[in-house]
Amino acid sequence: MTNGVTAAIQGMTWTFTTAGITAASSCITSILTGFALLSIFIMRKQLKSDHDRSRRECAVELMRCFATTPDPTDHKRVFGLALMNILTSDQCKSLWAKESFSIDAKCLHLLSAYRHACNGLSTGSESASKKKSDSSSSSTPSLIVSVVEAYTLRSIATSYLNRLELVASAWHHNVADGDMIETEFVKVFCPKDGIYVMETFRKVSGVYPSVERLCQHFEKKKNAALLRKPPTG
């Protein structure tokens, strides 16, 4: 009888001990799992923070490169880009093909300014010879953009668009901070309301896809902001 009671007590003790160990093990496992999940959450948050900072740094670097690369005294580039923005589709096709083409008389002032800037880059006898040739040829400036002028003008346009494509590509592929790019470059891609950078020339060329996407994005944002308000009353 006594032996039976003792055995029963020992069995109950063993059961309680096993249950306690199991409960403690489960508790420890839960705690470790919680710590692991917390560590993953912290690491993920840190990685996201690092990624966001890298994207902002990329946007700042793009702004720095865009602002410091061109020479502000390069009048050839300034007047060349201004001339590009008033060319028609047919004129842009000729320019893309590096062919000569004529411009309207009302745009002659830009072409003349562009030519003066180009001539100003010549030195010595070349500049003097060019001026002498221009003065002796005719008193009326030519409305024909020569092949040489088309080559130079096309080079200016493509160089500028290549830089914009770099910025727009970083925006499109989410490499740089999108909000910063849109805020800082909106007037570069959209100089005037409804007018986008070298739109005619870009469509003729068929390249610069990221620039096109960013311009379309600006257009959609403008249209969304101009949605008609519901009638009152």
C-alpha positions in Angstrom: 0.0 0.0 0.0 2.7 2.4 1.0 4.8 1.4 -2.0 1.8 2.1 -4.3 1.2 5.6 -2.8 4.9 6.4 -3.1 5.0 5.3 -6.8 1.9 7.4 -7.5 3.4 10.4 -5.9 6.6 9.9 -7.9 4.6 9.6 -11.1 2.7 12.8 -10.4 6.0 14.6 -9.6 7.5 13.4 -12.9 4.5 14.6 -14.8 4.5 18.0 -13.2 8.3 18.3 -13.8 7.9 17.3 -17.5 5.0 19.8 -17.9 7.0 22.5 -16.2 10.0 21.9 -18.5 7.8 21.9 -21.5 6.1 25.1 -20.5 9.5 26.7 -19.8 10.8 25.6 -23.1 7.8 27.0 -24.9 8.2 30.2 -23.1 11.9 30.5 -23.9 11.1 29.6 -27.5 8.4 32.3 -27.7 10.8 34.9 -26.2 13.6 33.9 -28.6 11.1 34.1 -31.5 10.0 37.5 -30.4 13.6 38.8 -30.2 14.3 37.4 -33.7 11.2 39.1 -35.1 12.1 42.3 -33.4 15.7 42.1 -34.8 14.3 41.5 -38.3 12.0 44.4 -37.9 14.8 46.7 -36.7 17.1 45.5 -39.5 14.4 46.0 -42.1 13.7 49.5 -40.8 17.4 50.3 -40.9 17.8 49.0 -44.4 14.9 51.1 -45.6 16.3 54.1 -43.9 19.7 53.5 -45.5 18.0 53.0 -48.9 16.0 56.2 -48.6 19.1 58.2 -47.6 21.0 56.7 -50.6 18.2 57.7 -52.9 18.2 61.3 -51.5 22.0 61.4 -51.9 21.6 60.3 -55.5 19.1 63.0 -56.2 21.4 65.7 -54.7 24.3 64.4 -56.7 22.2 64.6 -59.9 21.3 68.2 -59.0 24.9 69.0 -58.4 26.1 67.5 -61.7 23.3 69.2 -63.6 24.0 72.6 -62.1 27.8 72.6 -62.4 28.4 70.7 -65.7 27.3 73.4 -68.2 29.2 76.7 -68.5 26.7 79.6 -67.9 28.7 81.8 -70.2 28.4 79.3 -73.1 26.1 81.5 -75.3 26.4 79.0 -78.1 24.6 76.5 -76.0 22.1 79.0 -74.6 21.0 80.3 -78.0 21.2 76.8 -79.5 18.7 75.4 -77.0 16.4 78.5 -77.5 16.4 77.9 -81.2 15.7 74.2 -80.7 12.5 75.0 -78.9 10.9 76.9 -81.8 11.7 74.4 -84.6 8.8 72.6 -86.3 8.5 68.9 -86.8 9.9 69.0 -90.4 12.8 71.2 -89.3 13.6 68.8 -86.5 13.5 65.9 -88.9 16.1 67.6 -91.1 18.1 68.4 -88.0 18.0 64.8 -86.8 19.2 63.7 -90.2 21.9 66.3 -90.2 20.6 68.1 -93.2 20.3 71.8 -94.0 16.9 73.4 -93.6 15.3 76.9 -93.7 13.7 78.7 -90.8 10.9 81.3 -90.7 12.0 85.0 -90.8 10.4 85.6 -87.4 13.0 83.2 -85.9 16.0 84.9 -87.6 17.0 86.8 -84.4 17.6 83.5 -82.6 19.5 82.0 -85.5 21.6 85.2 -85.8 22.4 85.2 -82.1 23.3 81.5 -82.3 25.6 82.3 -85.3 27.3 85.2 -83.5 27.9 82.9 -80.5 29.4 80.2 -82.7 31.6 82.8 -84.5 32.8 84.1 -81.1 34.3 80.8 -80.4 36.6 81.1 -83.4 40.0 82.7 -82.9 42.6 84.6 -84.8 42.5 84.5 -88.6 39.5 82.1 -88.6 37.3 84.7 -86.9 38.5 87.5 -89.1 38.1 85.5 -92.2 34.6 84.5 -91.2 33.5 88.0 -90.5 34.9 89.2 -93.8 33.1 86.5 -95.7 29.8 87.3 -93.9 30.1 91.0 -94.6 31.0 90.6 -98.3 28.5 87.9 -99.1 25.2 89.7 -98.4 23.7 92.3 -96.2 20.7 90.1 -95.5 21.4 87.2 -93.1 20.6 83.7 -94.5 17.5 81.8 -93.3 19.2 78.5 -94.3 20.7 76.4 -91.5 23.7 74.9 -93.1 24.8 71.3 -92.7 27.7 72.4 -90.4 25.3 74.4 -88.3 22.9 71.5 -88.2 25.6 69.2 -86.9 26.6 71.6 -84.2 23.0 72.4 -83.2 22.1 68.7 -83.1 25.1 68.0 -80.9 24.0 70.7 -78.4 20.5 69.3 -78.3 21.5 65.6 -77.9 24.0 66.5 -75.2 21.4 68.4 -73.2 18.8 65.6 -73.6 21.3 62.9 -72.7 21.8 64.7 -69.3 18.1 65.0 -68.8 17.7 61.3 -69.7 20.1 60.4 -66.9 18.1 62.4 -64.4 14.7 61.0 -65.6 16.0 57.5 -65.7 17.1 57.7 -62.1 13.5 58.9 -61.3 11.8 56.3 -63.4 13.8 53.3 -62.0 13.5 54.7 -58.4 17.2 55.0 -58.0 16.9 58.6 -56.8 14.3 60.2 -54.6 11.3 60.8 -56.8 9.8 63.6 -54.9 13.1 65.5 -54.9 13.6 65.0 -58.6 10.1 66.2 -59.4 10.3 69.3 -57.1 13.8 70.4 -58.3 13.5 69.6 -62.0 9.9 70.5 -62.8 10.9 73.8 -64.5 13.7 72.0 -66.4 11.4 69.5 -68.0 8.4 71.8 -68.1 9.8 75.4 -68.7 6.3 76.8 -69.3 2.8 75.6 -68.5 2.0 72.9 -71.1 5.4 73.2 -72.8 7.9 70.4 -72.3 11.6 70.4 -73.0 12.3 70.0 -76.8 9.1 68.0 -77.2 9.1 68.2 -81.0 12.7 67.2 -81.4 12.3 64.3 -78.9 9.3 62.9 -80.7 11.2 63.1 -84.0 14.3 61.4 -82.6 12.2 58.5 -81.1 14.6 58.2 -78.1 14.8 59.6 -74.6 12.1 57.3 -73.1 12.6 58.3 -69.5 12.3 62.0 -70.3 9.1 61.3 -72.1 7.7 59.4 -69.1 8.6 62.1 -66.6 7.0 64.8 -68.9 3.9 62.7 -69.1 3.9 62.4 -65.3 4.0 66.1 -65.0 1.2 66.4 -67.4 -1.0 63.9 -65.5 -0.3 65.8 -62.2 -1.3 69.1 -63.9 -4.5 67.5 -65.2 -5.3 66.0 -61.9 -4.9 69.4 -60.2 -7.2 71.0 -62.8 -10.1 68.6 -62.3 -13.4 70.4 -62.3 -14.8 70.9 -58.9 -18.3 69.6 -58.2 -21.1 72.2 -58.5 -22.2 74.0 -55.4 -25.7 74.3 -54.1 
